[in-house]
Amino acid sequence: MKKFKYIFGYTILITCAISMFLPFLWMISTSFMTNTEIFSTPPKFIPEKLNFANYINIFSHMPIAKYFFNSLFVSTITTIGQVLIASMAGYAFARFNFKYKEQLFIIILITMMIPPQVNIIPLFCVMSKLNLIDTYSALILPGFFGGFGIFLMSQWFIKLPKSIEEAAKIDGLNNFQIFFKIALPLAFPAVATLAIFTFVSSWNSFMWPLIAINTDAMKTLPVALAAFKGSYRETIVWGEIMACSVIAIIPVILVFITGKKYFINDLLVGSLKD
């Protein structure tokens, strides 16, 4: 009976993995196919030969390098700002006592329950008043603040032993030095986790860049990919769309592979104890 449970469990897991991984493989395969192969009957899952024409064509039909740079720049700066602000705010909530601390923390938690679509119109009005529409600032600044990041970092710092910081104070370090030299390095697994989530979220963001950006040169890759479907050709060239999609997911995969070992299963890693 126990063996049957193992077999059944692994069967379910393998089936789920295949169902999620198969579309990804098909996307890569389609990016190397011609239109004739894509619409052939019966359908082909493997191209007869690798055809790089789709990748060459997207660079000639659209400034994909510029869109790629826009997404990479916005996502990188947003990640750095989010990690820094969330870490400092989380440390303040975990270590300092100030007026209305609990009420303010509850408000931050409530913001996590509000759908982001609700904030789009007020956010657009604010950016418009500041004359930031159609700029990198409009894409970057809203991503600096997030309730999830503050909550994640505060929970880490709460479980961090205070004895380490007390020893640092005896050595003459002030609060800023303790944070940047001791607390933040010890919180690296949480920082890496937050950085990965923030980068992926910013990279995949579609609705806000679509609204905040007016000129073609400022478009991010997801917005450009959506426009590419019908703007550059009379007919939809699925091979080129798949090639563009493959290019769009490369940074996300690289970031995840690089940082996956820092993903945390618990908010405190190691053998630190009070």
Sequence and secondary structure as in RCSB ss.txt:
>XXXX:A:sequence
MKKFKYIFGYTILITCAISMFLPFLWMISTSFMTNTEIFSTPPKFIPEKLNFANYINIFSHMPIAKYFFNSLFVS
TITTIGQVLIASMAGYAFARFNFKYKEQLFIIILITMMIPPQVNIIPLFCVMSKLNLIDTYSALILPGFFGGFGI
FLMSQWFIKLPKSIEEAAKIDGLNNFQIFFKIALPLAFPAVATLAIFTFVSSWNSFMWPLIAINTDAMKTLPVAL
AAFKGSYRETIVWGEIMACSVIAIIPVILVFITGKKYFINDLLVGSLKD
>XXXX:A:secstr
 HHHHHHHHHHHHHHHHHHHHHHHHHHHHHTTS HHHHT SS  SS SS  THHHHHHHHHS HHHHHHHHHHHH
HHHHHHHHHHHHHHHHHHHH   TTHHHHHHHHHHHTTS GGGGHHHHHHHHHHTT TTSHHHHHGGGG  HHHH
HHHHHHHHHS HHHHHHHHHTT  HHHHIIIIIHHHTHHHHHHHHHHHHHHHHH  HHHHHH  SGGG  HHHHH
HHHHHHS SS  HHHHHHHHHHHHHHHHHHHHHHGGG  SSSS SS   
